[in-house]
Amino acid sequence: MKKCTLYASAALLAGFSTVALSVDPPQSPGVYAGGPTSPAVASTNMAESERIAFGLLESTMQVAEAKIHATSCASTAGSYPLSVVADTNNVFAGNYTATIVSFGGAYSLVATPLPIVPQPGGQKIDIADTGAGIFDGSTVGGFRGRAIYNDANNILFQRGSLSVVGNNGTPDRYQGRVIKDFYQGTQGANAYEIFDWGLQTLHKFSYPVNKYWQRSKAHRSDGSQGRTVFVKDRLVGQSRCRITVDVSGLNDGFEFIQQAGTLTVSTDAPAAPVAEFSQAPFLP
């Protein structure tokens, strides 16, 4: 009798498992439903200053991802002042930097753009820190990375690595990898906006530990204030976690970006709305 009950329970559980696992994988985002040409245009007119700034902002998010894994999302939750400058007109000043400020100190990154390679090339931008620093009470340092854009300015592959002193009290090495594509608005104020969508993996000692979903909006200065919002949600990992970069200021779309705002870590679910995307100067 006991064996029959056991077998029946196992069969019932197997039935539930079959139902749970029979759900189809996620569908492609609607903008890609028609294939690679569906995001409005096949290329963007992204300026070098934007390529540099976006690479720096992406690097700050990789720093946050590593720190979150080394401690936790809940303990890292909060908003931290963030600034970014990319001045391609003043090349001798080395004005390609991003800085995160938090309790206990700051952490700064500097970019070095390499020469643009003609089609079918693109541009590589090296990114490194200016020395060890602090992010939310944790020592971080040794950041080395590279952002690689294609010549159409519609694909970015970026990698980065750094060390973080986490809960174990010793520095652990992390690596980040992101692939994303950009497309440009074509009508009205949307013509001043560049969007992106992509995926990120975080590795510890070269093995993958987390996966994030990434998307962004960047609005150029068009008589109003420019604004750049990057959002990442953790899809695979210890808990739900969202990282949001929201900076505003000047972005002339040609040679100069100077923006400031915050990098925010929260425990929002991936399905939670992103309020920043619907705030001015962005259009719905």
N, C-alpha and C positions, 0 to 999 in steps of 0.2 A: 504493500500500500504506500509505504513511504517512497519507494522507488518510483512508482507511478506518479506520485505528487511531484517528485523531483524532476522527472522527465517532462511533465506537463508545464512546470514552472520554467524550465529551460527553453521549451518550445515557445512559450509565451514571450519570454525575453528575446528570443531570436526573432520572433515576429516583429516586436517593437524596434529592434535594431535594424531590421530590413526596411521598415517604414522610414526610420530616421535617416538611413543612409541612401535612400532612394531619391532624395531631393537633388535636383539638377545643380551643377555648379553655377556660380553667378553669371548673369548675362553681361555682355559688353555694355559700357555706358552708351546712352542714346546717341551722343554726338558722333560715335564711331559706327553706328548701325549700318551705314552705307559703305563702310570700308575706309581705307586710308585717306581718301580725298574729302571725307565728310566734314572735317573741322574748318569750314569756310575757305581757307586758303592753304596752299601747299608750302608756303614759307612765311616768315615774318621779317619785318624790317628792324628787328632788335638791334640796338646800338651796342657798341663795345662796352660803354659804361654800364648798360643793363646786364650784359653777360657777366661782367666782373661783379656787380652788386648781387645778382642772383646767385652766383657761385659762392660768394661770401655768406649770404643769408642761409643757403643750403648747408654750408659748413657749420654755422652756429647751431642748426637743428640737429646735425649729426653729433655735435658735442652734447646737446641735451639728451639725445637718445642713449648715448653711452652712459651718461651719469644716471639716467633713470634706471637702466638695467643694473648698474652697479649698486644702487640703493633701492629705490622704489619710486613708482609714479606718485603715490600719495605723499611721500615725504618731500618730493621735489615740487609739488603743486604750488603755484604762485606765479606772479608776474615780475619780470626782471627787465630793467631798462636796457635797450638795445639801440645801437646807432650804426649806420653804414655810410661810407663815402666812396664814390668812384668818380674821380675827376680826370678824364683822359686828355683834357686840354692842358693840364699842368703836370706833365709826365715826370718832371724832375723832382717834384715834391713827394713822390711815392704815395700819393693820396688814394690808396686802395685798401681801406681798412674796415673792419667791423669789430665792435666791442660789446660784450655783455657785462653788465654790472650786477652784482648780487651781494648778499650779506657776506662779509669777510674779504671782499676783493673784487677783481675784474679779470676778464680774459679777452685778449685781443688777437685777431687774425689779420694777416696781410696777404694781398694777392699780387702775383707777378704775371701779367699777361704776356704770352709768347706771341711772336709774329703771326698774323693771319695767313693761312695757306690757301691759295686759290682753289677753285673747284677742281676735283671733288674733295676738297679738304675741309677746312673749318678753322677753329681756334682752340688752343689749349691754354688754360689758366692755372698756374700753380698757386697753391694756398698753404700757408704755414702760420704757426703762431709766433708771437714776439717773445716767447718765454713762458715758463710755467705760470699758471694763474689759479684762480678760484672760481668755481661755479657752484652756487648754493652750498657753500661750506666744504665742498670736495675739491681736492687738488687735481687739476687737469693740466695736461701738457703733452709736448711732443707731437702736436698735430701736423700731419703732412697729407696733402691731398691734391687732386687735379680735377678740374672741370673740363670736359671736352665737348664742344659744340660742333655740329656739322655746318656745312657752308650755307644751308638753307635757314639756319637759325631756328629749326623746329624740332631738334632732338638734342638733349643733353644727357651724357653719361658722366657721372661724377663719383669719385671714390675719395675716401679720407680715412685716416687712422689716428688714434690718440690713446693716451694712457689716462686712466681714472683711478683714484684711490677711493674704493667703495667701502662697504660695511666690513669687509675682511681686513681692512687696514693696510693692504698692499696694493701697489699699482697694477692694474690689469689692462691689457692691450685690447682695444676694440677697433673694428674696421666697419665702415659704412659704404654701401653701394646703392646708387639711385639711378634709375633710367626714367626719363619723362619727356613728353613732347609739348611743344608750345603751338598755339594758334592765335590768330589775331582777329579782333572784332572788325567788322566791315561797314557798319552803319551808325550814323550819328555819333554820340559820345562813345559808343563801343569801339569806334575806330581808334580811340586813344588807349585801348586796353589790350593787354596780352594775357592769355590764360595758359594754364598748364595742367597736366594730369600725369601721374606716374606711380611707381612702386619703389619701395626702399627696403633693403635688408640690412640688419645689424649683425655683425659677427663678433664673437669673442674668441680670441686665440685662433682665428681663421675659420671657426665653425658658426653657422647661422644660428641665431638665438631669437631674433624678433623680425617681424615683417610689418611694414607700415604702408598705408595708402596716402598719397600726396596729391594736393591740388592747390592752385594759386590764382590770384588775380593781381594784375599790376596796372594801375591807371597813371598815365603820363600827365604832367602839368599842362592843362589846356585852358588857362585862365583861372583854374581852380587848383587846389592843392593836390599834388600827386600822392598816391598811396599804393603800398605793396602789402599783400596779405598772403602768407604761405600757411597751409594747414596740413598736419599729418596726424592720422589716426592709427593706433596700433591694432592690427588685425590678428596677429599671432604673437602670444607672449603671456606674461604672468597675469595681467589684468588690463582692462581698458585704459587707454591713455591718449590724450590729445596734446599736440604741441602746435601753438599758433604764433606766428610772427606777424606783427602788425606795425608797420612803420609808415610814416608820412612825411612829406616835405617836397623838395624839388626833384623832379625827374624831367629834364627837358627833351628826352628821347633822342638826344644827339651825342652829348659828351659829358654830361654832369648829372650826378645823383648825390643828394645829401638828405638823408631821411633818418628819423628817430622815432622810437616808440617802445614796444615791449615784445619780449618773448614770454609767452604764457604757457604753463603746463597745467593741465586739468585732467580730471577723471571722466570727462564726457564720453558717451558712447559714440561709435562711428556714425550712427544714424542721427545723432543730435544735430539740429540746424547750426550753421555757422553764421552768427549774427553779423560778423564783420563783412561778409560778402554782400549783404544787402544794405549796408550803410553808405552814405555819401563818401566819395564821389561815384561809387559803383552804381550801375544800373541793374535792376532786377534781371 
